[in-house]
Amino acid sequence: MAEVEWIHRHPKAEDLRVGLISWAGTYLTFEAYKSTVTATGKSLSRRQTWELLVSNEHEAQAVVRLKSLRGYYMLCEADGTVCCGRPRSSHHGCFLLRFHRNCKWTLQCIISGRYLECDGQDVFCSSRVLSAYHMWTPRPALHVHVILYSPTYRSYARADHTVGRIWVDAAVPCLEECGFLLHFQDGCYHLETSTHHFLSRVDRLVSQCSAQTAFHLQVRPRGLVALCDGEGGTLYPQGTHLLLGLGSNPMRGEEWFVLQHFPTWVSLKSRCRKFISVGYDAEVCAASERLTPMSLFQYECDSESSTLQLRSANGYYLTQRRHRVVMADGHPMDCNTFFRVHWNCGRIILQSSIGRFLGIATNGLLMANAAIPGPNEELGIRFANRSFLILRGRYGYVGSSSERDLMQCNLDQPDCIQLLPCRQSIYHFQAQGGSFWSITSFGTFRPWGKFALNFCIELQGSNLLTVLAPNGFYIRADRSGTLLADSADITKECIWEF
């Protein structure tokens, strides 16, 4: 069966959220206890995250509303005070957002014409004369592990470590090389590859982060970003091979990329240790002993309903067809492409829309036959496009701090957790220095263990997971900032974005 053109998914709501940094370096913050807005936040967390709702956009400006994660809108009142609540009219809470060449934004109240500003702590709208105090720096609030999609060329950025370059030529973002870490540091951004190299201003990958790897970020609604050097140069694909490099003459908007969360691709194995693969005629079977591109599936899971769609590298979805046969020729809106997910000790069980469980038939085909799942319906699952994890919870990223000897879960800058596969869904967690995660009798973690421990990962969404620690409890984020493994049940604090 012929492949279809890979259809790029539109950004999700979480991909379009931003933090706004004032001239004083503090974040625009929603204060829930008074429904007020301040500029007191020191880092980007939930109270500093705003969803941008665009009602009209034209070139260098747009009409927007800002909504907090609690669902309240930022409102400018007649006396210039700024609060959060529900709009009382069609224009109440609307701001004219202007994009400036210095990568900053201004927000002007539609009703009063006054600009949003702060004094380093309080936020208000009092002046109609634009000044530096009205400038806000947008910072994307999505997870740092991202992909860069070029709408102009309909392809994804890909790091080529053999030559130390980045090309914008990947048709399908299924490779680890398509993932990048977008670090925010001292007002600039650093683009890190999957092998922990950085893109420099001379268009090459270097091993160390420095001033030569620092870029400014132009941010637009709909998840669009452009990286520039602040001196007239902008990163965009160049030449016939679409090398990502600095230039001063981008055409047709080719400098703009859609910034999105790095997708999850997995491989599935049957009980007899054969990879689930898509054949030439779109049949799905367990026949291959080695991993091939047709053994990769994008894991698209709704965390609310626990329904899963598996997208093959040929662009189609796995779907149940006649005689309960599973084929890789489904379309995203086909109801038979949705499967319910069940987990059992790190293995995955898939239930079709007719209630039958997927298993391997005697001829090797994947079929929805079983009324009750057994060992034949349990599939091994493993990450196919990542060798490390970046975990973000309710209070921030997971990592180590020079001030504490325990692993923390409230950091603005994350640590990479290297994954050493042990068995299906079982991994060893390795710290950045090469040592292993160790667990104390109190359920806390240190990053300098000598022996590898087993951690069981269960996917709870497209980019959400839980981790079962070696002590038998789920790892959770504690409000104190300490990472703990003491939860017998899965709670909101046990869900990690990766």
GIPEUR-V797875 format. One record per residue. N is the residue number from 1. SS is DSSP state (H for helix, E for strand, C for the rest). Layout:
n:N ss:SS
n:N ss:SS
This chain:
n:1 ss:C
n:2 ss:C
n:3 ss:C
n:4 ss:C
n:5 ss:C
n:6 ss:C
n:7 ss:C
n:8 ss:C
n:9 ss:C
n:10 ss:C
n:11 ss:C
n:12 ss:C
n:13 ss:H
n:14 ss:H
n:15 ss:H
n:16 ss:H
n:17 ss:E
n:18 ss:E
n:19 ss:E
n:20 ss:E
n:21 ss:E
n:22 ss:C
n:23 ss:C
n:24 ss:C
n:25 ss:C
n:26 ss:C
n:27 ss:E
n:28 ss:E
n:29 ss:E
n:30 ss:E
n:31 ss:E
n:32 ss:C
n:33 ss:C
n:34 ss:C
n:35 ss:C
n:36 ss:E
n:37 ss:E
n:38 ss:E
n:39 ss:E
n:40 ss:E
n:41 ss:E
n:42 ss:C
n:43 ss:C
n:44 ss:C
n:45 ss:C
n:46 ss:H
n:47 ss:H
n:48 ss:H
n:49 ss:C
n:50 ss:E
n:51 ss:E
n:52 ss:E
n:53 ss:E
n:54 ss:E
n:55 ss:E
n:56 ss:E
n:57 ss:E
n:58 ss:E
n:59 ss:C
n:60 ss:C
n:61 ss:E
n:62 ss:E
n:63 ss:E
n:64 ss:E
n:65 ss:E
n:66 ss:E
n:67 ss:E
n:68 ss:E
n:69 ss:C
n:70 ss:C
n:71 ss:C
n:72 ss:C
n:73 ss:E
n:74 ss:E
n:75 ss:E
n:76 ss:E
n:77 ss:C
n:78 ss:C
n:79 ss:C
n:80 ss:C
n:81 ss:E
n:82 ss:E
n:83 ss:E
n:84 ss:E
n:85 ss:E
n:86 ss:C
n:87 ss:C
n:88 ss:C
n:89 ss:C
n:90 ss:C
n:91 ss:C
n:92 ss:C
n:93 ss:C
n:94 ss:C
n:95 ss:E
n:96 ss:E
n:97 ss:E
n:98 ss:E
n:99 ss:E
n:100 ss:C
n:101 ss:C
n:102 ss:C
n:103 ss:C
n:104 ss:E
n:105 ss:E
n:106 ss:E
n:107 ss:E
n:108 ss:E
n:109 ss:E
n:110 ss:C
n:111 ss:C
n:112 ss:C
n:113 ss:C
n:114 ss:C
n:115 ss:E
n:116 ss:E
n:117 ss:E
n:118 ss:E
n:119 ss:C
n:120 ss:C
n:121 ss:C
n:122 ss:E
n:123 ss:E
n:124 ss:E
n:125 ss:E
n:126 ss:E
n:127 ss:E
n:128 ss:C
n:129 ss:C
n:130 ss:C
n:131 ss:C
n:132 ss:H
n:133 ss:H
n:134 ss:H
n:135 ss:C
n:136 ss:E
n:137 ss:E
n:138 ss:E
n:139 ss:E
n:140 ss:E
n:141 ss:C
n:142 ss:C
n:143 ss:C
n:144 ss:C
n:145 ss:E
n:146 ss:E
n:147 ss:E
n:148 ss:E
n:149 ss:E
n:150 ss:E
n:151 ss:C
n:152 ss:C
n:153 ss:C
n:154 ss:C
n:155 ss:E
n:156 ss:E
n:157 ss:E
n:158 ss:E
n:159 ss:E
n:160 ss:E
n:161 ss:C
n:162 ss:C
n:163 ss:C
n:164 ss:C
n:165 ss:E
n:166 ss:E
n:167 ss:E
n:168 ss:E
n:169 ss:E
n:170 ss:E
n:171 ss:C
n:172 ss:C
n:173 ss:C
n:174 ss:C
n:175 ss:C
n:176 ss:H
n:177 ss:H
n:178 ss:H
n:179 ss:C
n:180 ss:E
n:181 ss:E
n:182 ss:E
n:183 ss:E
n:184 ss:E
n:185 ss:E
n:186 ss:C
n:187 ss:C
n:188 ss:E
n:189 ss:E
n:190 ss:E
n:191 ss:E
n:192 ss:E
n:193 ss:C
n:194 ss:C
n:195 ss:C
n:196 ss:C
n:197 ss:C
n:198 ss:E
n:199 ss:E
n:200 ss:C
n:201 ss:C
n:202 ss:C
n:203 ss:C
n:204 ss:C
n:205 ss:E
n:206 ss:E
n:207 ss:C
n:208 ss:C
n:209 ss:C
n:210 ss:C
n:211 ss:H
n:212 ss:H
n:213 ss:H
n:214 ss:C
n:215 ss:E
n:216 ss:E
n:217 ss:E
n:218 ss:E
n:219 ss:E
n:220 ss:E
n:221 ss:H
n:222 ss:H
n:223 ss:H
n:224 ss:E
n:225 ss:E
n:226 ss:E
n:227 ss:E
n:228 ss:E
n:229 ss:C
n:230 ss:C
n:231 ss:C
n:232 ss:C
n:233 ss:C
n:234 ss:E
n:235 ss:E
n:236 ss:E
n:237 ss:E
n:238 ss:E
n:239 ss:C
n:240 ss:C
n:241 ss:C
n:242 ss:C
n:243 ss:E
n:244 ss:E
n:245 ss:E
n:246 ss:E
n:247 ss:E
n:248 ss:C
n:249 ss:C
n:250 ss:C
n:251 ss:C
n:252 ss:C
n:253 ss:C
n:254 ss:C
n:255 ss:C
n:256 ss:C
n:257 ss:E
n:258 ss:E
n:259 ss:E
n:260 ss:E
n:261 ss:E
n:262 ss:C
n:263 ss:C
n:264 ss:C
n:265 ss:E
n:266 ss:E
n:267 ss:E
n:268 ss:E
n:269 ss:E
n:270 ss:C
n:271 ss:C
n:272 ss:C
n:273 ss:C
n:274 ss:C
n:275 ss:E
n:276 ss:E
n:277 ss:E
n:278 ss:E
n:279 ss:C
n:280 ss:C
n:281 ss:C
n:282 ss:C
n:283 ss:E
n:284 ss:E
n:285 ss:E
n:286 ss:E
n:287 ss:E
n:288 ss:E
n:289 ss:C
n:290 ss:C
n:291 ss:C
n:292 ss:C
n:293 ss:H
n:294 ss:H
n:295 ss:H
n:296 ss:C
n:297 ss:E
n:298 ss:E
n:299 ss:E
n:300 ss:E
n:301 ss:E
n:302 ss:E
n:303 ss:C
n:304 ss:C
n:305 ss:C
n:306 ss:C
n:307 ss:E
n:308 ss:E
n:309 ss:E
n:310 ss:E
n:311 ss:E
n:312 ss:E
n:313 ss:C
n:314 ss:C
n:315 ss:C
n:316 ss:C
n:317 ss:E
n:318 ss:E
n:319 ss:E
n:320 ss:E
n:321 ss:C
n:322 ss:H
n:323 ss:H
n:324 ss:H
n:325 ss:E
n:326 ss:E
n:327 ss:E
n:328 ss:E
n:329 ss:E
n:330 ss:E
n:331 ss:C
n:332 ss:C
n:333 ss:C
n:334 ss:C
n:335 ss:H
n:336 ss:H
n:337 ss:H
n:338 ss:C
n:339 ss:E
n:340 ss:E
n:341 ss:E
n:342 ss:E
n:343 ss:E
n:344 ss:E
n:345 ss:C
n:346 ss:C
n:347 ss:E
n:348 ss:E
n:349 ss:E
n:350 ss:E
n:351 ss:E
n:352 ss:C
n:353 ss:C
n:354 ss:C
n:355 ss:C
n:356 ss:C
n:357 ss:E
n:358 ss:E
n:359 ss:E
n:360 ss:E
n:361 ss:C
n:362 ss:C
n:363 ss:C
n:364 ss:C
n:365 ss:E
n:366 ss:E
n:367 ss:E
n:368 ss:E
n:369 ss:E
n:370 ss:E
n:371 ss:C
n:372 ss:C
n:373 ss:C
n:374 ss:C
n:375 ss:H
n:376 ss:H
n:377 ss:H
n:378 ss:C
n:379 ss:E
n:380 ss:E
n:381 ss:E
n:382 ss:E
n:383 ss:E
n:384 ss:C
n:385 ss:C
n:386 ss:C
n:387 ss:C
n:388 ss:E
n:389 ss:E
n:390 ss:C
n:391 ss:C
n:392 ss:E
n:393 ss:E
n:394 ss:C
n:395 ss:C
n:396 ss:E
n:397 ss:E
n:398 ss:E
n:399 ss:E
n:400 ss:E
n:401 ss:E
n:402 ss:C
n:403 ss:C
n:404 ss:E
n:405 ss:E
n:406 ss:E
n:407 ss:E
n:408 ss:E
n:409 ss:E
n:410 ss:E
n:411 ss:E
n:412 ss:C
n:413 ss:C
n:414 ss:C
n:415 ss:C
n:416 ss:C
n:417 ss:E
n:418 ss:E
n:419 ss:E
n:420 ss:E
n:421 ss:E
n:422 ss:E
n:423 ss:E
n:424 ss:C
n:425 ss:C
n:426 ss:E
n:427 ss:E
n:428 ss:E
n:429 ss:E
n:430 ss:E
n:431 ss:C
n:432 ss:C
n:433 ss:C
n:434 ss:C
n:435 ss:C
n:436 ss:E
n:437 ss:E
n:438 ss:E
n:439 ss:E
n:440 ss:C
n:441 ss:C
n:442 ss:C
n:443 ss:C
n:444 ss:E
n:445 ss:E
n:446 ss:E
n:447 ss:E
n:448 ss:E
n:449 ss:E
n:450 ss:C
n:451 ss:C
n:452 ss:C
n:453 ss:C
n:454 ss:C
n:455 ss:E
n:456 ss:E
n:457 ss:E
n:458 ss:E
n:459 ss:E
n:460 ss:E
n:461 ss:E
n:462 ss:C
n:463 ss:C
n:464 ss:E
n:465 ss:E
n:466 ss:E
n:467 ss:E
n:468 ss:E
n:469 ss:C
n:470 ss:C
n:471 ss:C
n:472 ss:C
n:473 ss:C
n:474 ss:E
n:475 ss:E
n:476 ss:E
n:477 ss:E
n:478 ss:C
n:479 ss:C
n:480 ss:C
n:481 ss:C
n:482 ss:E
n:483 ss:E
n:484 ss:E
n:485 ss:E
n:486 ss:E
n:487 ss:E
n:488 ss:C
n:489 ss:C
n:490 ss:C
n:491 ss:C
n:492 ss:H
n:493 ss:H
n:494 ss:H
n:495 ss:C
n:496 ss:E
n:497 ss:E
n:498 ss:C
